[in-house]
Amino acid sequence: MCPHCQFSTRNSSHLTRHLRVHSGAKPYSCPYCSYTCNILENLRKHVISSKIHPGEFLYGCKMEGCNFKSNYAKDLKAHLVKCHKEDPTDAASYVSGLYQPAQDTITADAPIIQVKSRRR
């Protein structure tokens, strides 16, 4: 249960994600611009759906001569294991650049920030 509001969940990752609303943490950053957000899915939508980065992807193979790209980490990991014979645990390091742990200041004790409501 969230100590700052009435939000409740049985899934700890959902609580972690929710607490970022109160802390203001935005640990996911766009590899193409200064956009940051609190949920990976919002970053994916930013890259895929916005007209800011047409034709760009979140993940790309860094092996020389390979131009594989995807918007899903699991696809890049599978590509690295299948095509480049990478160890699955090593492949995970290729996709970690979008998450900035130093920017993820969520804890149950984190101060509540004033979140501006969006005008519609």
Phi and psi restraints in degrees (range 20) as a CNS / XPLOR table:
assign (resid 1 and name C) (resid 2 and name N)
       (resid 2 and name CA) (resid 2 and name C) 1.0 -72.0 20.0 2
assign (resid 2 and name N) (resid 2 and name CA)
       (resid 2 and name C) (resid 3 and name N) 1.0 130.5 20.0 2
assign (resid 2 and name C) (resid 3 and name N)
       (resid 3 and name CA) (resid 3 and name C) 1.0 -77.3 20.0 2
assign (resid 3 and name N) (resid 3 and name CA)
       (resid 3 and name C) (resid 4 and name N) 1.0 -5.1 20.0 2
assign (resid 3 and name C) (resid 4 and name N)
       (resid 4 and name CA) (resid 4 and name C) 1.0 -106.0 20.0 2
assign (resid 4 and name N) (resid 4 and name CA)
       (resid 4 and name C) (resid 5 and name N) 1.0 -17.8 20.0 2
assign (resid 4 and name C) (resid 5 and name N)
       (resid 5 and name CA) (resid 5 and name C) 1.0 -154.9 20.0 2
assign (resid 5 and name N) (resid 5 and name CA)
       (resid 5 and name C) (resid 6 and name N) 1.0 -167.0 20.0 2
assign (resid 5 and name C) (resid 6 and name N)
       (resid 6 and name CA) (resid 6 and name C) 1.0 -88.1 20.0 2
assign (resid 6 and name N) (resid 6 and name CA)
       (resid 6 and name C) (resid 7 and name N) 1.0 2.7 20.0 2
assign (resid 6 and name C) (resid 7 and name N)
       (resid 7 and name CA) (resid 7 and name C) 1.0 -61.8 20.0 2
assign (resid 7 and name N) (resid 7 and name CA)
       (resid 7 and name C) (resid 8 and name N) 1.0 135.7 20.0 2
assign (resid 7 and name C) (resid 8 and name N)
       (resid 8 and name CA) (resid 8 and name C) 1.0 -142.6 20.0 2
assign (resid 8 and name N) (resid 8 and name CA)
       (resid 8 and name C) (resid 9 and name N) 1.0 142.0 20.0 2
assign (resid 8 and name C) (resid 9 and name N)
       (resid 9 and name CA) (resid 9 and name C) 1.0 -155.4 20.0 2
assign (resid 9 and name N) (resid 9 and name CA)
       (resid 9 and name C) (resid 10 and name N) 1.0 157.7 20.0 2
assign (resid 9 and name C) (resid 10 and name N)
       (resid 10 and name CA) (resid 10 and name C) 1.0 -93.1 20.0 2
assign (resid 10 and name N) (resid 10 and name CA)
       (resid 10 and name C) (resid 11 and name N) 1.0 -13.2 20.0 2
assign (resid 10 and name C) (resid 11 and name N)
       (resid 11 and name CA) (resid 11 and name C) 1.0 -95.6 20.0 2
assign (resid 11 and name N) (resid 11 and name CA)
       (resid 11 and name C) (resid 12 and name N) 1.0 118.6 20.0 2
assign (resid 11 and name C) (resid 12 and name N)
       (resid 12 and name CA) (resid 12 and name C) 1.0 -64.9 20.0 2
assign (resid 12 and name N) (resid 12 and name CA)
       (resid 12 and name C) (resid 13 and name N) 1.0 -32.3 20.0 2
assign (resid 12 and name C) (resid 13 and name N)
       (resid 13 and name CA) (resid 13 and name C) 1.0 -69.3 20.0 2
assign (resid 13 and name N) (resid 13 and name CA)
       (resid 13 and name C) (resid 14 and name N) 1.0 -31.3 20.0 2
assign (resid 13 and name C) (resid 14 and name N)
       (resid 14 and name CA) (resid 14 and name C) 1.0 -68.7 20.0 2
assign (resid 14 and name N) (resid 14 and name CA)
       (resid 14 and name C) (resid 15 and name N) 1.0 -37.3 20.0 2
assign (resid 14 and name C) (resid 15 and name N)
       (resid 15 and name CA) (resid 15 and name C) 1.0 -66.8 20.0 2
assign (resid 15 and name N) (resid 15 and name CA)
       (resid 15 and name C) (resid 16 and name N) 1.0 -42.7 20.0 2
assign (resid 15 and name C) (resid 16 and name N)
       (resid 16 and name CA) (resid 16 and name C) 1.0 -58.2 20.0 2
assign (resid 16 and name N) (resid 16 and name CA)
       (resid 16 and name C) (resid 17 and name N) 1.0 -47.4 20.0 2
assign (resid 16 and name C) (resid 17 and name N)
       (resid 17 and name CA) (resid 17 and name C) 1.0 -60.6 20.0 2
assign (resid 17 and name N) (resid 17 and name CA)
       (resid 17 and name C) (resid 18 and name N) 1.0 -43.0 20.0 2
assign (resid 17 and name C) (resid 18 and name N)
       (resid 18 and name CA) (resid 18 and name C) 1.0 -65.2 20.0 2
assign (resid 18 and name N) (resid 18 and name CA)
       (resid 18 and name C) (resid 19 and name N) 1.0 -41.0 20.0 2
assign (resid 18 and name C) (resid 19 and name N)
       (resid 19 and name CA) (resid 19 and name C) 1.0 -61.5 20.0 2
assign (resid 19 and name N) (resid 19 and name CA)
       (resid 19 and name C) (resid 20 and name N) 1.0 -24.9 20.0 2
assign (resid 19 and name C) (resid 20 and name N)
       (resid 20 and name CA) (resid 20 and name C) 1.0 -63.9 20.0 2
assign (resid 20 and name N) (resid 20 and name CA)
       (resid 20 and name C) (resid 21 and name N) 1.0 -26.4 20.0 2
assign (resid 20 and name C) (resid 21 and name N)
       (resid 21 and name CA) (resid 21 and name C) 1.0 -62.7 20.0 2
assign (resid 21 and name N) (resid 21 and name CA)
       (resid 21 and name C) (resid 22 and name N) 1.0 -41.9 20.0 2
assign (resid 21 and name C) (resid 22 and name N)
       (resid 22 and name CA) (resid 22 and name C) 1.0 -77.4 20.0 2
assign (resid 22 and name N) (resid 22 and name CA)
       (resid 22 and name C) (resid 23 and name N) 1.0 -36.6 20.0 2
assign (resid 22 and name C) (resid 23 and name N)
       (resid 23 and name CA) (resid 23 and name C) 1.0 -82.3 20.0 2
assign (resid 23 and name N) (resid 23 and name CA)
       (resid 23 and name C) (resid 24 and name N) 1.0 -22.2 20.0 2
assign (resid 23 and name C) (resid 24 and name N)
       (resid 24 and name CA) (resid 24 and name C) 1.0 82.6 20.0 2
assign (resid 24 and name N) (resid 24 and name CA)
       (resid 24 and name C) (resid 25 and name N) 1.0 5.8 20.0 2
assign (resid 24 and name C) (resid 25 and name N)
       (resid 25 and name CA) (resid 25 and name C) 1.0 -65.1 20.0 2
assign (resid 25 and name N) (resid 25 and name CA)
       (resid 25 and name C) (resid 26 and name N) 1.0 135.3 20.0 2
assign (resid 25 and name C) (resid 26 and name N)
       (resid 26 and name CA) (resid 26 and name C) 1.0 -132.8 20.0 2
assign (resid 26 and name N) (resid 26 and name CA)
       (resid 26 and name C) (resid 27 and name N) 1.0 78.6 20.0 2
assign (resid 26 and name C) (resid 27 and name N)
       (resid 27 and name CA) (resid 27 and name C) 1.0 -81.7 20.0 2
assign (resid 27 and name N) (resid 27 and name CA)
       (resid 27 and name C) (resid 28 and name N) 1.0 -2.4 20.0 2
assign (resid 27 and name C) (resid 28 and name N)
       (resid 28 and name CA) (resid 28 and name C) 1.0 -104.0 20.0 2
assign (resid 28 and name N) (resid 28 and name CA)
       (resid 28 and name C) (resid 29 and name N) 1.0 128.7 20.0 2
assign (resid 28 and name C) (resid 29 and name N)
       (resid 29 and name CA) (resid 29 and name C) 1.0 -125.8 20.0 2
assign (resid 29 and name N) (resid 29 and name CA)
       (resid 29 and name C) (resid 30 and name N) 1.0 141.8 20.0 2
assign (resid 29 and name C) (resid 30 and name N)
       (resid 30 and name CA) (resid 30 and name C) 1.0 -69.9 20.0 2
assign (resid 30 and name N) (resid 30 and name CA)
       (resid 30 and name C) (resid 31 and name N) 1.0 134.0 20.0 2
assign (resid 30 and name C) (resid 31 and name N)
       (resid 31 and name CA) (resid 31 and name C) 1.0 -75.4 20.0 2
assign (resid 31 and name N) (resid 31 and name CA)
       (resid 31 and name C) (resid 32 and name N) 1.0 -4.8 20.0 2
assign (resid 31 and name C) (resid 32 and name N)
       (resid 32 and name CA) (resid 32 and name C) 1.0 -113.7 20.0 2
assign (resid 32 and name N) (resid 32 and name CA)
       (resid 32 and name C) (resid 33 and name N) 1.0 -17.6 20.0 2
assign (resid 32 and name C) (resid 33 and name N)
       (resid 33 and name CA) (resid 33 and name C) 1.0 -152.0 20.0 2
assign (resid 33 and name N) (resid 33 and name CA)
       (resid 33 and name C) (resid 34 and name N) 1.0 -171.1 20.0 2
assign (resid 33 and name C) (resid 34 and name N)
       (resid 34 and name CA) (resid 34 and name C) 1.0 -88.5 20.0 2
assign (resid 34 and name N) (resid 34 and name CA)
       (resid 34 and name C) (resid 35 and name N) 1.0 6.6 20.0 2
assign (resid 34 and name C) (resid 35 and name N)
       (resid 35 and name CA) (resid 35 and name C) 1.0 -61.8 20.0 2
assign (resid 35 and name N) (resid 35 and name CA)
       (resid 35 and name C) (resid 36 and name N) 1.0 133.8 20.0 2
assign (resid 35 and name C) (resid 36 and name N)
       (resid 36 and name CA) (resid 36 and name C) 1.0 -131.4 20.0 2
assign (resid 36 and name N) (resid 36 and name CA)
       (resid 36 and name C) (resid 37 and name N) 1.0 155.9 20.0 2
assign (resid 36 and name C) (resid 37 and name N)
       (resid 37 and name CA) (resid 37 and name C) 1.0 -153.6 20.0 2
assign (resid 37 and name N) (resid 37 and name CA)
       (resid 37 and name C) (resid 38 and name N) 1.0 171.3 20.0 2
assign (resid 37 and name C) (resid 38 and name N)
       (resid 38 and name CA) (resid 38 and name C) 1.0 -96.7 20.0 2
assign (resid 38 and name N) (resid 38 and name CA)
       (resid 38 and name C) (resid 39 and name N) 1.0 -7.7 20.0 2
assign (resid 38 and name C) (resid 39 and name N)
       (resid 39 and name CA) (resid 39 and name C) 1.0 -134.9 20.0 2
assign (resid 39 and name N) (resid 39 and name CA)
       (resid 39 and name C) (resid 40 and name N) 1.0 133.7 20.0 2
assign (resid 39 and name C) (resid 40 and name N)
       (resid 40 and name CA) (resid 40 and name C) 1.0 -57.0 20.0 2
assign (resid 40 and name N) (resid 40 and name CA)
       (resid 40 and name C) (resid 41 and name N) 1.0 -38.0 20.0 2
assign (resid 40 and name C) (resid 41 and name N)
       (resid 41 and name CA) (resid 41 and name C) 1.0 -61.3 20.0 2
assign (resid 41 and name N) (resid 41 and name CA)
       (resid 41 and name C) (resid 42 and name N) 1.0 -34.8 20.0 2
assign (resid 41 and name C) (resid 42 and name N)
       (resid 42 and name CA) (resid 42 and name C) 1.0 -66.4 20.0 2
assign (resid 42 and name N) (resid 42 and name CA)
       (resid 42 and name C) (resid 43 and name N) 1.0 -36.0 20.0 2
assign (resid 42 and name C) (resid 43 and name N)
       (resid 43 and name CA) (resid 43 and name C) 1.0 -66.5 20.0 2
assign (resid 43 and name N) (resid 43 and name CA)
       (resid 43 and name C) (resid 44 and name N) 1.0 -41.8 20.0 2
assign (resid 43 and name C) (resid 44 and name N)
       (resid 44 and name CA) (resid 44 and name C) 1.0 -60.3 20.0 2
assign (resid 44 and name N) (resid 44 and name CA)
       (resid 44 and name C) (resid 45 and name N) 1.0 -44.9 20.0 2
assign (resid 44 and name C) (resid 45 and name N)
       (resid 45 and name CA) (resid 45 and name C) 1.0 -63.0 20.0 2
assign (resid 45 and name N) (resid 45 and name CA)
       (resid 45 and name C) (resid 46 and name N) 1.0 -39.5 20.0 2
assign (resid 45 and name C) (resid 46 and name N)
       (resid 46 and name CA) (resid 46 and name C) 1.0 -58.7 20.0 2
assign (resid 46 and name N) (resid 46 and name CA)
       (resid 46 and name C) (resid 47 and name N) 1.0 -45.7 20.0 2
assign (resid 46 and name C) (resid 47 and name N)
       (resid 47 and name CA) (resid 47 and name C) 1.0 -75.2 20.0 2
assign (resid 47 and name N) (resid 47 and name CA)
       (resid 47 and name C) (resid 48 and name N) 1.0 -42.9 20.0 2
assign (resid 47 and name C) (resid 48 and name N)
       (resid 48 and name CA) (resid 48 and name C) 1.0 -77.3 20.0 2
assign (resid 48 and name N) (resid 48 and name CA)
       (resid 48 and name C) (resid 49 and name N) 1.0 -47.2 20.0 2
assign (resid 48 and name C) (resid 49 and name N)
       (resid 49 and name CA) (resid 49 and name C) 1.0 -91.6 20.0 2
assign (resid 49 and name N) (resid 49 and name CA)
       (resid 49 and name C) (resid 50 and name N) 1.0 -25.9 20.0 2
assign (resid 49 and name C) (resid 50 and name N)
       (resid 50 and name CA) (resid 50 and name C) 1.0 -77.7 20.0 2
assign (resid 50 and name N) (resid 50 and name CA)
       (resid 50 and name C) (resid 51 and name N) 1.0 158.9 20.0 2
assign (resid 50 and name C) (resid 51 and name N)
       (resid 51 and name CA) (resid 51 and name C) 1.0 -91.5 20.0 2
assign (resid 51 and name N) (resid 51 and name CA)
       (resid 51 and name C) (resid 52 and name N) 1.0 8.5 20.0 2
assign (resid 51 and name C) (resid 52 and name N)
       (resid 52 and name CA) (resid 52 and name C) 1.0 -74.2 20.0 2
assign (resid 52 and name N) (resid 52 and name CA)
       (resid 52 and name C) (resid 53 and name N) 1.0 -37.2 20.0 2
assign (resid 52 and name C) (resid 53 and name N)
       (resid 53 and name CA) (resid 53 and name C) 1.0 -126.3 20.0 2
assign (resid 53 and name N) (resid 53 and name CA)
       (resid 53 and name C) (resid 54 and name N) 1.0 62.3 20.0 2
assign (resid 53 and name C) (resid 54 and name N)
       (resid 54 and name CA) (resid 54 and name C) 1.0 -63.0 20.0 2
assign (resid 54 and name N) (resid 54 and name CA)
       (resid 54 and name C) (resid 55 and name N) 1.0 133.6 20.0 2
assign (resid 54 and name C) (resid 55 and name N)
       (resid 55 and name CA) (resid 55 and name C) 1.0 78.6 20.0 2
assign (resid 55 and name N) (resid 55 and name CA)
       (resid 55 and name C) (resid 56 and name N) 1.0 3.7 20.0 2
assign (resid 55 and name C) (resid 56 and name N)
       (resid 56 and name CA) (resid 56 and name C) 1.0 -93.7 20.0 2
assign (resid 56 and name N) (resid 56 and name CA)
       (resid 56 and name C) (resid 57 and name N) 1.0 160.8 20.0 2
assign (resid 56 and name C) (resid 57 and name N)
       (resid 57 and name CA) (resid 57 and name C) 1.0 -132.2 20.0 2
assign (resid 57 and name N) (resid 57 and name CA)
       (resid 57 and name C) (resid 58 and name N) 1.0 158.6 20.0 2
assign (resid 57 and name C) (resid 58 and name N)
       (resid 58 and name CA) (resid 58 and name C) 1.0 -73.4 20.0 2
assign (resid 58 and name N) (resid 58 and name CA)
       (resid 58 and name C) (resid 59 and name N) 1.0 -35.6 20.0 2
assign (resid 58 and name C) (resid 59 and name N)
       (resid 59 and name CA) (resid 59 and name C) 1.0 -125.6 20.0 2
assign (resid 59 and name N) (resid 59 and name CA)
       (resid 59 and name C) (resid 60 and name N) 1.0 140.0 20.0 2
assign (resid 59 and name C) (resid 60 and name N)
       (resid 60 and name CA) (resid 60 and name C) 1.0 -142.3 20.0 2
assign (resid 60 and name N) (resid 60 and name CA)
       (resid 60 and name C) (resid 61 and name N) 1.0 144.2 20.0 2
assign (resid 60 and name C) (resid 61 and name N)
       (resid 61 and name CA) (resid 61 and name C) 1.0 -69.8 20.0 2
assign (resid 61 and name N) (resid 61 and name CA)
       (resid 61 and name C) (resid 62 and name N) 1.0 132.3 20.0 2
assign (resid 61 and name C) (resid 62 and name N)
       (resid 62 and name CA) (resid 62 and name C) 1.0 -100.4 20.0 2
assign (resid 62 and name N) (resid 62 and name CA)
       (resid 62 and name C) (resid 63 and name N) 1.0 6.4 20.0 2
assign (resid 62 and name C) (resid 63 and name N)
       (resid 63 and name CA) (resid 63 and name C) 1.0 -71.5 20.0 2
assign (resid 63 and name N) (resid 63 and name CA)
       (resid 63 and name C) (resid 64 and name N) 1.0 139.2 20.0 2
assign (resid 63 and name C) (resid 64 and name N)
       (resid 64 and name CA) (resid 64 and name C) 1.0 -58.0 20.0 2
assign (resid 64 and name N) (resid 64 and name CA)
       (resid 64 and name C) (resid 65 and name N) 1.0 131.1 20.0 2
assign (resid 64 and name C) (resid 65 and name N)
       (resid 65 and name CA) (resid 65 and name C) 1.0 82.4 20.0 2
assign (resid 65 and name N) (resid 65 and name CA)
       (resid 65 and name C) (resid 66 and name N) 1.0 -1.3 20.0 2
assign (resid 65 and name C) (resid 66 and name N)
       (resid 66 and name CA) (resid 66 and name C) 1.0 -105.7 20.0 2
assign (resid 66 and name N) (resid 66 and name CA)
       (resid 66 and name C) (resid 67 and name N) 1.0 134.6 20.0 2
assign (resid 66 and name C) (resid 67 and name N)
       (resid 67 and name CA) (resid 67 and name C) 1.0 -118.1 20.0 2
assign (resid 67 and name N) (resid 67 and name CA)
       (resid 67 and name C) (resid 68 and name N) 1.0 25.6 20.0 2
assign (resid 67 and name C) (resid 68 and name N)
       (resid 68 and name CA) (resid 68 and name C) 1.0 -64.3 20.0 2
assign (resid 68 and name N) (resid 68 and name CA)
       (resid 68 and name C) (resid 69 and name N) 1.0 134.3 20.0 2
assign (resid 68 and name C) (resid 69 and name N)
       (resid 69 and name CA) (resid 69 and name C) 1.0 -139.8 20.0 2
assign (resid 69 and name N) (resid 69 and name CA)
       (resid 69 and name C) (resid 70 and name N) 1.0 150.6 20.0 2
assign (resid 69 and name C) (resid 70 and name N)
       (resid 70 and name CA) (resid 70 and name C) 1.0 -157.2 20.0 2
assign (resid 70 and name N) (resid 70 and name CA)
       (resid 70 and name C) (resid 71 and name N) 1.0 161.1 20.0 2
assign (resid 70 and name C) (resid 71 and name N)
       (resid 71 and name CA) (resid 71 and name C) 1.0 -100.0 20.0 2
assign (resid 71 and name N) (resid 71 and name CA)
       (resid 71 and name C) (resid 72 and name N) 1.0 7.2 20.0 2
assign (resid 71 and name C) (resid 72 and name N)
       (resid 72 and name CA) (resid 72 and name C) 1.0 -128.0 20.0 2
assign (resid 72 and name N) (resid 72 and name CA)
       (resid 72 and name C) (resid 73 and name N) 1.0 127.1 20.0 2
assign (resid 72 and name C) (resid 73 and name N)
       (resid 73 and name CA) (resid 73 and name C) 1.0 -59.0 20.0 2
assign (resid 73 and name N) (resid 73 and name CA)
       (resid 73 and name C) (resid 74 and name N) 1.0 -38.9 20.0 2
assign (resid 73 and name C) (resid 74 and name N)
       (resid 74 and name CA) (resid 74 and name C) 1.0 -62.5 20.0 2
assign (resid 74 and name N) (resid 74 and name CA)
       (resid 74 and name C) (resid 75 and name N) 1.0 -34.7 20.0 2
assign (resid 74 and name C) (resid 75 and name N)
       (resid 75 and name CA) (resid 75 and name C) 1.0 -68.1 20.0 2
assign (resid 75 and name N) (resid 75 and name CA)
       (resid 75 and name C) (resid 76 and name N) 1.0 -41.3 20.0 2
assign (resid 75 and name C) (resid 76 and name N)
       (resid 76 and name CA) (resid 76 and name C) 1.0 -66.0 20.0 2
assign (resid 76 and name N) (resid 76 and name CA)
       (resid 76 and name C) (resid 77 and name N) 1.0 -42.4 20.0 2
assign (resid 76 and name C) (resid 77 and name N)
       (resid 77 and name CA) (resid 77 and name C) 1.0 -60.2 20.0 2
assign (resid 77 and name N) (resid 77 and name CA)
       (resid 77 and name C) (resid 78 and name N) 1.0 -45.9 20.0 2
assign (resid 77 and name C) (resid 78 and name N)
       (resid 78 and name CA) (resid 78 and name C) 1.0 -62.1 20.0 2
assign (resid 78 and name N) (resid 78 and name CA)
       (resid 78 and name C) (resid 79 and name N) 1.0 -41.3 20.0 2
assign (resid 78 and name C) (resid 79 and name N)
       (resid 79 and name CA) (resid 79 and name C) 1.0 -60.3 20.0 2
assign (resid 79 and name N) (resid 79 and name CA)
       (resid 79 and name C) (resid 80 and name N) 1.0 -47.3 20.0 2
assign (resid 79 and name C) (resid 80 and name N)
       (resid 80 and name CA) (resid 80 and name C) 1.0 -62.4 20.0 2
assign (resid 80 and name N) (resid 80 and name CA)
       (resid 80 and name C) (resid 81 and name N) 1.0 -39.4 20.0 2
assign (resid 80 and name C) (resid 81 and name N)
       (resid 81 and name CA) (resid 81 and name C) 1.0 -71.3 20.0 2
assign (resid 81 and name N) (resid 81 and name CA)
       (resid 81 and name C) (resid 82 and name N) 1.0 -45.7 20.0 2
assign (resid 81 and name C) (resid 82 and name N)
       (resid 82 and name CA) (resid 82 and name C) 1.0 -74.5 20.0 2
assign (resid 82 and name N) (resid 82 and name CA)
       (resid 82 and name C) (resid 83 and name N) 1.0 -48.8 20.0 2
assign (resid 82 and name C) (resid 83 and name N)
       (resid 83 and name CA) (resid 83 and name C) 1.0 -89.0 20.0 2
assign (resid 83 and name N) (resid 83 and name CA)
       (resid 83 and name C) (resid 84 and name N) 1.0 -29.3 20.0 2
assign (resid 83 and name C) (resid 84 and name N)
       (resid 84 and name CA) (resid 84 and name C) 1.0 -117.6 20.0 2
assign (resid 84 and name N) (resid 84 and name CA)
       (resid 84 and name C) (resid 85 and name N) 1.0 5.8 20.0 2
assign (resid 84 and name C) (resid 85 and name N)
       (resid 85 and name CA) (resid 85 and name C) 1.0 55.7 20.0 2
assign (resid 85 and name N) (resid 85 and name CA)
       (resid 85 and name C) (resid 86 and name N) 1.0 33.4 20.0 2
assign (resid 85 and name C) (resid 86 and name N)
       (resid 86 and name CA) (resid 86 and name C) 1.0 -74.5 20.0 2
assign (resid 86 and name N) (resid 86 and name CA)
       (resid 86 and name C) (resid 87 and name N) 1.0 149.3 20.0 2
assign (resid 86 and name C) (resid 87 and name N)
       (resid 87 and name CA) (resid 87 and name C) 1.0 -69.2 20.0 2
assign (resid 87 and name N) (resid 87 and name CA)
       (resid 87 and name C) (resid 88 and name N) 1.0 136.4 20.0 2
assign (resid 87 and name C) (resid 88 and name N)
       (resid 88 and name CA) (resid 88 and name C) 1.0 -55.6 20.0 2
assign (resid 88 and name N) (resid 88 and name CA)
       (resid 88 and name C) (resid 89 and name N) 1.0 -35.2 20.0 2
assign (resid 88 and name C) (resid 89 and name N)
       (resid 89 and name CA) (resid 89 and name C) 1.0 -72.1 20.0 2
assign (resid 89 and name N) (resid 89 and name CA)
       (resid 89 and name C) (resid 90 and name N) 1.0 -34.1 20.0 2
assign (resid 89 and name C) (resid 90 and name N)
       (resid 90 and name CA) (resid 90 and name C) 1.0 -70.0 20.0 2
assign (resid 90 and name N) (resid 90 and name CA)
       (resid 90 and name C) (resid 91 and name N) 1.0 -34.3 20.0 2
assign (resid 90 and name C) (resid 91 and name N)
       (resid 91 and name CA) (resid 91 and name C) 1.0 -62.1 20.0 2
assign (resid 91 and name N) (resid 91 and name CA)
       (resid 91 and name C) (resid 92 and name N) 1.0 -30.0 20.0 2
assign (resid 91 and name C) (resid 92 and name N)
       (resid 92 and name CA) (resid 92 and name C) 1.0 -62.5 20.0 2
assign (resid 92 and name N) (resid 92 and name CA)
       (resid 92 and name C) (resid 93 and name N) 1.0 -31.3 20.0 2
assign (resid 92 and name C) (resid 93 and name N)
       (resid 93 and name CA) (resid 93 and name C) 1.0 -67.1 20.0 2
assign (resid 93 and name N) (resid 93 and name CA)
       (resid 93 and name C) (resid 94 and name N) 1.0 -22.8 20.0 2
assign (resid 93 and name C) (resid 94 and name N)
       (resid 94 and name CA) (resid 94 and name C) 1.0 -70.4 20.0 2
assign (resid 94 and name N) (resid 94 and name CA)
       (resid 94 and name C) (resid 95 and name N) 1.0 -23.7 20.0 2
assign (resid 94 and name C) (resid 95 and name N)
       (resid 95 and name CA) (resid 95 and name C) 1.0 -106.2 20.0 2
assign (resid 95 and name N) (resid 95 and name CA)
       (resid 95 and name C) (resid 96 and name N) 1.0 6.3 20.0 2
assign (resid 95 and name C) (resid 96 and name N)
       (resid 96 and name CA) (resid 96 and name C) 1.0 -85.9 20.0 2
assign (resid 96 and name N) (resid 96 and name CA)
       (resid 96 and name C) (resid 97 and name N) 1.0 -6.4 20.0 2
assign (resid 96 and name C) (resid 97 and name N)
       (resid 97 and name CA) (resid 97 and name C) 1.0 -68.1 20.0 2
assign (resid 97 and name N) (resid 97 and name CA)
       (resid 97 and name C) (resid 98 and name N) 1.0 -17.0 20.0 2
assign (resid 97 and name C) (resid 98 and name N)
       (resid 98 and name CA) (resid 98 and name C) 1.0 -80.3 20.0 2
assign (resid 98 and name N) (resid 98 and name CA)
       (resid 98 and name C) (resid 99 and name N) 1.0 -24.3 20.0 2
assign (resid 98 and name C) (resid 99 and name N)
       (resid 99 and name CA) (resid 99 and name C) 1.0 -97.1 20.0 2
assign (resid 99 and name N) (resid 99 and name CA)
       (resid 99 and name C) (resid 100 and name N) 1.0 125.5 20.0 2
assign (resid 99 and name C) (resid 100 and name N)
       (resid 100 and name CA) (resid 100 and name C) 1.0 -109.9 20.0 2
assign (resid 100 and name N) (resid 100 and name CA)
       (resid 100 and name C) (resid 101 and name N) 1.0 94.7 20.0 2
assign (resid 100 and name C) (resid 101 and name N)
       (resid 101 and name CA) (resid 101 and name C) 1.0 -59.2 20.0 2
assign (resid 101 and name N) (resid 101 and name CA)
       (resid 101 and name C) (resid 102 and name N) 1.0 -29.5 20.0 2
assign (resid 101 and name C) (resid 102 and name N)
       (resid 102 and name CA) (resid 102 and name C) 1.0 -65.4 20.0 2
assign (resid 102 and name N) (resid 102 and name CA)
       (resid 102 and name C) (resid 103 and name N) 1.0 -22.7 20.0 2
assign (resid 102 and name C) (resid 103 and name N)
       (resid 103 and name CA) (resid 103 and name C) 1.0 -90.0 20.0 2
assign (resid 103 and name N) (resid 103 and name CA)
       (resid 103 and name C) (resid 104 and name N) 1.0 -4.8 20.0 2
assign (resid 103 and name C) (resid 104 and name N)
       (resid 104 and name CA) (resid 104 and name C) 1.0 -96.4 20.0 2
assign (resid 104 and name N) (resid 104 and name CA)
       (resid 104 and name C) (resid 105 and name N) 1.0 85.9 20.0 2
assign (resid 104 and name C) (resid 105 and name N)
       (resid 105 and name CA) (resid 105 and name C) 1.0 -96.5 20.0 2
assign (resid 105 and name N) (resid 105 and name CA)
       (resid 105 and name C) (resid 106 and name N) 1.0 27.9 20.0 2
assign (resid 105 and name C) (resid 106 and name N)
       (resid 106 and name CA) (resid 106 and name C) 1.0 -79.4 20.0 2
assign (resid 106 and name N) (resid 106 and name CA)
       (resid 106 and name C) (resid 107 and name N) 1.0 131.8 20.0 2
assign (resid 106 and name C) (resid 107 and name N)
       (resid 107 and name CA) (resid 107 and name C) 1.0 -151.7 20.0 2
assign (resid 107 and name N) (resid 107 and name CA)
       (resid 107 and name C) (resid 108 and name N) 1.0 163.8 20.0 2
assign (resid 107 and name C) (resid 108 and name N)
       (resid 108 and name CA) (resid 108 and name C) 1.0 -63.7 20.0 2
assign (resid 108 and name N) (resid 108 and name CA)
       (resid 108 and name C) (resid 109 and name N) 1.0 -25.5 20.0 2
assign (resid 108 and name C) (resid 109 and name N)
       (resid 109 and name CA) (resid 109 and name C) 1.0 -92.1 20.0 2
assign (resid 109 and name N) (resid 109 and name CA)
       (resid 109 and name C) (resid 110 and name N) 1.0 -0.9 20.0 2
assign (resid 109 and name C) (resid 110 and name N)
       (resid 110 and name CA) (resid 110 and name C) 1.0 -60.2 20.0 2
assign (resid 110 and name N) (resid 110 and name CA)
       (resid 110 and name C) (resid 111 and name N) 1.0 141.8 20.0 2
assign (resid 110 and name C) (resid 111 and name N)
       (resid 111 and name CA) (resid 111 and name C) 1.0 -66.8 20.0 2
assign (resid 111 and name N) (resid 111 and name CA)
       (resid 111 and name C) (resid 112 and name N) 1.0 148.5 20.0 2
assign (resid 111 and name C) (resid 112 and name N)
       (resid 112 and name CA) (resid 112 and name C) 1.0 -79.5 20.0 2
assign (resid 112 and name N) (resid 112 and name CA)
       (resid 112 and name C) (resid 113 and name N) 1.0 133.0 20.0 2
assign (resid 112 and name C) (resid 113 and name N)
       (resid 113 and name CA) (resid 113 and name C) 1.0 -104.7 20.0 2
assign (resid 113 and name N) (resid 113 and name CA)
       (resid 113 and name C) (resid 114 and name N) 1.0 160.3 20.0 2
assign (resid 113 and name C) (resid 114 and name N)
       (resid 114 and name CA) (resid 114 and name C) 1.0 -80.7 20.0 2
assign (resid 114 and name N) (resid 114 and name CA)
       (resid 114 and name C) (resid 115 and name N) 1.0 117.8 20.0 2
assign (resid 114 and name C) (resid 115 and name N)
       (resid 115 and name CA) (resid 115 and name C) 1.0 -96.2 20.0 2
assign (resid 115 and name N) (resid 115 and name CA)
       (resid 115 and name C) (resid 116 and name N) 1.0 122.3 20.0 2
assign (resid 115 and name C) (resid 116 and name N)
       (resid 116 and name CA) (resid 116 and name C) 1.0 -72.3 20.0 2
assign (resid 116 and name N) (resid 116 and name CA)
       (resid 116 and name C) (resid 117 and name N) 1.0 132.6 20.0 2
assign (resid 116 and name C) (resid 117 and name N)
       (resid 117 and name CA) (resid 117 and name C) 1.0 -78.3 20.0 2
assign (resid 117 and name N) (resid 117 and name CA)
       (resid 117 and name C) (resid 118 and name N) 1.0 148.0 20.0 2
assign (resid 117 and name C) (resid 118 and name N)
       (resid 118 and name CA) (resid 118 and name C) 1.0 -81.8 20.0 2
assign (resid 118 and name N) (resid 118 and name CA)
       (resid 118 and name C) (resid 119 and name N) 1.0 137.3 20.0 2
assign (resid 118 and name C) (resid 119 and name N)
       (resid 119 and name CA) (resid 119 and name C) 1.0 -85.9 20.0 2
assign (resid 119 and name N) (resid 119 and name CA)
       (resid 119 and name C) (resid 120 and name N) 1.0 138.7 20.0 2
